[in-house]
């Protein structure tokens, strides 16, 4: 791992064909993998550096609403949460949710998962109540009823999301690689 970090250097510059390493999606994935390894080793400070570099590269190459970019946003948010940087983590979790809503709509499985992550992070029951009221218009009589209703809602959203994902797969989805290649052309 040290060899790769030495090659990347402090600014991510490389002499490889006079280009920055961050211009290559495969290298960005390697940087992400390095950050994950550092996170597993509980070297959160250095992992954060590499997650930020990967996120910057994905934003530049694929745009802010790419599924790969949003995954990088989530990875950094998760690390920041573990590092105790709660305000920035919440901002990134909410950014990931907004991106999922932009890509898939408010009721898709991926969006619902992101929304659940934000609600879990906040640990605020009022957010769950607000979500339920907005989507279902139901007023439970107790917190137990709320929990049952929320679980039922999640199960429905998961089933709907899986059905939409299967439909997208059968339609031949546009991948980040296709988006990347179209930007080159």
C-alpha positions in Angstrom: 0.0 0.0 0.0 2.8 2.4 0.8 4.2 2.0 -2.7 0.9 3.2 -4.2 0.7 6.1 -1.8 4.3 7.1 -2.7 3.5 7.0 -6.4 0.4 9.1 -5.9 2.3 11.8 -4.1 0.7 14.4 -1.9 -1.1 16.2 -4.7 -2.0 13.1 -6.7 0.3 14.1 -9.6 1.8 11.6 -11.9 4.3 11.7 -14.7 2.2 9.1 -16.5 1.8 10.6 -20.0 1.8 14.1 -18.5 -1.7 13.6 -17.1 -3.0 13.6 -13.6 -3.7 10.2 -12.2 -7.2 11.4 -11.2 -8.2 11.6 -14.9 -8.5 7.8 -15.1 -11.5 6.0 -13.7 -9.6 2.8 -13.0 -7.1 4.8 -10.9 -9.9 6.5 -9.1 -11.3 3.1 -8.1 -7.8 2.2 -6.9 -7.7 5.4 -4.8 -11.1 4.5 -3.4 -9.9 1.0 -2.6 -6.9 2.4 -0.9 -9.1 4.7 1.2 -11.2 1.7 2.2 -8.1 -0.3 3.3 -6.9 2.7 5.3 -10.4 3.0 6.9 -10.3 -0.7 7.8 -6.9 -0.1 9.4 -8.6 2.7 11.3 -6.3 5.3 9.8 -9.2 7.7 9.3 -7.2 10.8 8.7 -5.3 9.3 5.7 -8.5 7.5 4.5 -10.3 10.8 4.4 -7.6 12.3 2.2 -8.0 9.6 -0.4 -11.8 9.5 -0.2 -11.8 13.3 -0.9 -9.4 12.8 -3.9 -11.5 10.1 -5.3 -14.7 12.1 -4.9 -13.1 15.1 -6.6 -12.0 13.0 -9.5 -15.4 11.3 -9.9 -17.1 14.7 -9.8 -14.8 16.0 -12.5 -15.1 12.9 -14.7 -18.7 11.7 -14.2 -20.5 14.7 -12.7 -22.2 15.1 -9.3 -25.2 12.9 -10.1 -23.3 9.8 -11.2 -24.1 6.7 -9.2 -20.3 6.3 -8.7 -19.9 9.9 -7.5 -22.8 9.4 -5.1 -21.2 6.2 -3.8 -18.0 8.2 -3.2 -20.1 10.8 -1.3 -21.6 8.1 0.9 -18.2 6.5 1.6 -16.8 9.8 2.7 -19.9 10.6 4.8 -19.7 7.2 6.5 -16.0 7.8 7.3 -16.7 11.3 8.6 -19.4 9.9 10.9 -17.0 7.3 12.3 -14.4 10.1 12.8 -16.9 12.2 14.8 -17.3 14.9 12.1 -21.0 14.8 12.4 -22.0 18.1 10.7 -20.1 17.4 7.6 -21.2 13.8 7.5 -24.8 14.8 7.7 -24.3 17.3 4.9 -22.8 14.6 2.7 -25.6 12.0 3.6 -28.2 14.6 2.6 -26.3 15.4 -0.6 -26.3 11.7 -1.5 -30.0 11.5 -0.8 -30.7 14.6 -3.0 -28.6 12.9 -5.8 -30.6 9.7 -5.4 -33.9 11.6 -5.6 -32.6 13.3 -8.7 -31.6 10.1 -10.4 -34.4 7.7 -9.3 -37.2 9.8 -7.9 -38.4 10.0 -4.3 -39.9 6.5 -4.0 -37.3 4.3 -5.5 -35.5 1.6 -3.5 -32.1 3.4 -3.7 -33.6 6.7 -2.6 -35.5 5.1 0.2 -32.3 3.5 1.4 -30.5 6.8 1.3 -33.4 8.5 3.2 -33.3 5.7 5.8 -29.5 6.4 6.2 -30.2 10.1 6.8 -32.9 9.3 9.3 -30.7 6.7 11.0 -28.0 9.3 11.2 -30.1 12.0 12.7 -31.8 9.5 15.0 -34.9 11.7 15.1 -38.3 10.2 15.1 -39.9 13.4 13.9 -38.2 12.9 10.5 -39.8 9.4 10.2 -43.1 10.9 11.2 -42.8 13.7 8.6 -41.8 11.2 5.9 -44.8 8.9 6.8 -47.2 11.8 6.9 -46.0 13.2 3.5 -46.1 9.8 1.7 -48.9 8.0 3.4 -51.0 10.6 5.2 -51.4 8.2 8.1 -51.5 9.2 11.8 -50.5 6.3 14.1 -51.8 6.2 17.6 -48.5 5.2 19.1 -44.8 4.8 18.4 -45.3 1.0 18.0 -47.9 1.6 15.3 -45.4 4.0 13.6 -42.7 1.4 13.6 -45.0 -1.2 12.0 -46.2 1.3 9.4 -42.6 2.3 8.6 -41.5 -1.3 8.3 -44.4 -2.0 5.9 -43.6 1.1 3.9 -39.9 0.0 3.6 -40.9 -3.5 2.5 -43.2 -2.0 -0.2 -40.5 0.4 -1.4 -37.9 -2.4 -1.5 -40.3 -4.5 -3.7 -41.1 -1.5 -6.0 -37.4 -0.6 -6.2 -36.4 -4.1 -7.2 -39.1 -4.2 -9.8 -37.9 -0.9 -11.3 -34.3 -2.0 -11.1 -35.1 -5.2 -13.0 -36.9 -3.2 -15.6 -33.9 -0.9 -16.0 -31.6 -3.9 -16.4 -33.8 -5.4 -19.0 -33.8 -2.0 -20.9 -30.0 -2.0 -20.9 -28.9 0.6 -18.3 -26.6 3.5 -19.0 -23.5 2.9 -16.9 -21.0 5.4 -15.6 -18.5 3.9 -18.1 -20.9 4.9 -21.0 -21.2 8.4 -19.5 -17.4 8.7 -19.1 -16.9 7.6 -22.7 -19.5 10.0 -24.0 -17.7 12.9 -22.3 -14.4 11.8 -24.1 -16.0 11.9 -27.6 
